[in-house]
Amino acid sequence: MKIHEEAISINDESLYKKAKESLERNSFALVTEAYSSCELELITFLFRIIEEEGPIRHPEWCAWKNDDLWAVRNVLELYPELMKLTFTHRALGVLPRILNAPALCCGHTLMVKSPEQQSESPETWHQDNGQIVDRHLGDDMDKGYSTPLKKRRLRRDVLNQMCEARIHIEEQTIENGCLHVIPGSANWESGEIDDSTSFEDFLSQVEDSKVQVEDFEPVAVPSPAGSILFMRPMIAHASGPCIRPAGEGTRRRVFQAEFIPKGLTPGDGSLFYPWTYPGEITEKGVFFKHQDVLGGS
């Protein structure tokens, strides 16, 4: 198994240049030391509250696996204080330069993964090609509901302008099932690739004549607590298998947020969902406001 070992410190003077080069080459960039130990303590404390309260107060937003909580979707609507803790300029200030515009969050999920939920093989191989929007248009791009909101598959030219941030609240290791990726796969020119439990089946769908699928193998991306994995949505990825027995260090809390450059729309007649608590990340700072989702602000 290949292991990714190229990490960029948040304190590196060449942070933006290195992050941009890694995103262009690999479709991802791992940035370390984005959050202090004190910040991680506060975020972890709030995560545990969300895990306890979420299933009771907001069951329609929760996803389950093996009878255990797997994810809380659209979590910033329920707990906007999480945005204040995670959307810091130190951690995410590189986004406006990557996106060439102020960055707006268009999706957010708290993922709680434990050994009991992960088998001895990686989770489904997939690309993130959908997003929460304000309406369905009744065509093949509708992906059903991410309860209770609507979700649509986005065009590649829109996805290529976006960036995801996987915020690692706890250490992600080979043993507890860190993310596995295919470097550079966000640049493939293939059409729609369906999710697959088999890495080989996933690769067999690649239609890009410039891609020699037999040359690819998964790369594991172990990441320390407090790091951020910036990714292009179309990178092929899957959670790795958990090979450590249940216990200390096997539960993985990850907060994933998706970002668009300010002004971007799906370009199909829909709009990105108007979140009640939007946060805007600029080169000068991070700004929050309360918005009336019916149109005012």
N, C-alpha and C positions, 0 to 999 in steps of 0.2 A: 504494500500500500504506500502510495506517495503521501508525504506530509508537507503541508505548506509551512514554511518557516520565515517568510518575509513579512515582518510587522513594522509599522511606522509609529514612532512615538508622537503623541499629541504635541510634545514640546520640540519636535524637529523643526528647524527653521525652514526646511524645504517640504513641509507637510503637504501643502496644496499640490505642488509639482509632483511629488511622489505618489500621492493618492490618485491624482488624475491619470498619471501614466499607468498605474496598476489597474485602474478601472478600464482604461482603454485596451490594455494588453490582456488582463485576466478576467475582466468583468466584475472584479471585486477588489477591495482594499481593506486590510485589517489595520485599525488604528488603536493603539494601546494607551493606557493611562488617561482615558477620557474623563473618568470620574474618580474622585477621591474616596478613600475608605469611609469617611463620614457620610458622603453622598450615597454610597452604596448601602450603608446601614439604614439610612432613611428610606431609600427606595425599596429595600428588602422588607422593611417593616410594613410599608404600605402594600406591597405585593401580598403579604400574608393576610392582611385585612381583606383585600380584594378576593383572595382565594376562599376565605371563610364566608364573607358576605355575599359575593357575587352569585353563587348558585341559589341562594335563598331569595335575595332581593331582585336579581335580574336573570332568571333561568333562561329566558329567551335569547340572551346574548352569549350563553355558555355552550361549549362543545365538550363532549365526553368521550373517553376511550377506556375500555375495560372497566367501566363503572367508576372511573376516577376523572377528576377535572383535567381537561387537556388544554383548553384555551378559553379566554374571555375576549370576545371580539368587540371592536369599537369601544375599547376600554376608556378612552379619554372623554367620551360623552358621559360615562358613569362616574369617573374619578378624574376631573380636570386637574386636581392637585398633582397627579402623576406627571402631567405635561410640564408643570412648573419645576418639578424635580429633575426631569430628564432633558428638557429642551433648554440646555444652557449654551451660551455662546462658545465657551471653551470646547464643549463636546461636539457641537454641530455647526460651528461657525464656518467650516469648510464648505458646507452645502451650497451657499449662494454662488461661490466661485465655480463649483462643479457644475451647477445648473445654469450658470450665467444669468441669474435673476434671483430675487428674494424667493426663499423656499417656503412652501405651504404644505402642511401635512394633509394627506388625502385618505389615509387609512391607518389603523392602529390595532394591534392585537397583543395581548399578554399570553405567552405560551408557557405552560407548566408541564414539563416532561419528566417522567419517572421510569425506572427500570421495568416496572410492571406494565407499562404502556408500550415499550419498545421491544421488538422481537430480536432474534439473533441476526436479522438481516436489516439493511437500511429501510427507512420509510420510503414511500412512493417517490420515484424520480419525477420531477415536474418543473415547469417554468411558471412564474407568477405572471399570468396574463390577464387577470381580471381586477376590477376595482369597483368600489361602492359609488353609485351614481344616483341622480335624483329621480330617474324614471326608466322604466323598461320601454323599448320601442317595438316589441313584438316580432323580432327577427332572430336569426340564428346566433347573434352576438349576445343575446340575453343568457345569463348563466344561472338564472333562478335567484333565490333569495339567500342572502347572508343575514338571517333573521335578526331583526324585522326589516332590514333594508334591502334594496335592490342592487344587483351586481351585474356588470356587463364585461364581456371580453373586449379588451382595448386593441386598437390597431398597433402594429409594430412601430410605426413612426412616432406614436404617442409614447409608448413604453420606453423607447430609446431616449426620451427626454427626461425620464424619471430616475429616481434613485431611492433605494431602500436602505434603512439603517437598522441593523440587528444589534440591540443594546444588550450586552451580556452582563447580567447582574451577578451571575455565578460562573465559576470557571467551566469552560467547555473543553472536555478532554476526549482522547480517543476512547478511553474506557467508559465514559458516561454518554457517548453517542453524539459527539460534536458534528457540525454540519460537514457534509461531503459535497463537493462541487466539481464541475467540469470547467476549468479555466477557459475563458474566451468564448464560451458557448452563447453568450448574449449577442455575439456578432454573427451567429449563423444566419444564413439567408433562407432557411427552411420555412415552409408554411407552418400551419398549426401542428404541434407535436403533442399527442395525448399522453396523460400521466401513465406511468407503468411501474409495476413493482419490480420488474427486471431491468437492470442497467442495460443489458444487451438489447432487450425489446425497445427500450427508450431510444437507444442509438440507431436502431434499425430504421427509425422513422425520419432520420435526418436526410434531407434531399439536397443539401448544399453540395454542389459538385466540387467545391474547393476543400471540403472537409473529408478527411480520411478517417472514418469512424474507428477503424481498427487500431489507430494510433492513440486513442483516448483511453484513459483509465481514471477512476475517481481520485480526487485529492482531498484528504482530510484537512480541516482547518481548526486545529485546537486554538483556543482563545482564552486569555486570562480574564478574570472578573474585572469589570470596569472598562473593557474594550468595546469597540464598535466595529462591526463588519458592514461596510458600505458595499452595496451590491446593485447591479443593474437588474431590473425585474426579470428579464428573460434568461438569466443565467440558469443552467440546469443544476438542480441541487436536491438533496435529500438528507434527512437526519440519519446519522450513522447508527449502527447497532450498539446497544448498551451491553457491554461484556463484563461489567462489574456487578457483583451482587448488590441487592438493595441495601441501602444504608447511607452513611455520611458521604457526601460528594457525588451522589448519583442522580440527585434531582437537579434539573436544569431549568432555571427561570430565564426567559428571554423576552424582551419587549421589542416588537418589530413595528416600525413606523415607515410608511411610504410617503415620499415627497414629490411634489411637482414644482416646476418653476412658475412663479406667479403669472397668471394670464393664460396658462395652458388649459385647453378644454379637450374632451374626448373627440371632438370634431365629427360627431355623428348625430347631433341633435339632442344629445343628453348633456348634462353638466355633472361635474364632480359633486358629491353630496355636500350640502352646506352645513358643516358641523357647527354646533352651538358655541364651542369654545375654540376658535381658530388661533393658532400661533404662527407668527410670521418671523422667519429667521433671515436677517439681513447681514451685510458685512459690518454694520455698526452695532448690532445687538439683536436680542430676541424680544418681540412685542406680542402681548396677549390682549384679547378683547372678547367681550361677550357679544354674540351675534344672534339676532332674531332670525331663526331659520325660515320664517315665512317671507323674508325679504328685507326687513329693516336691519339696522345695525346700531 
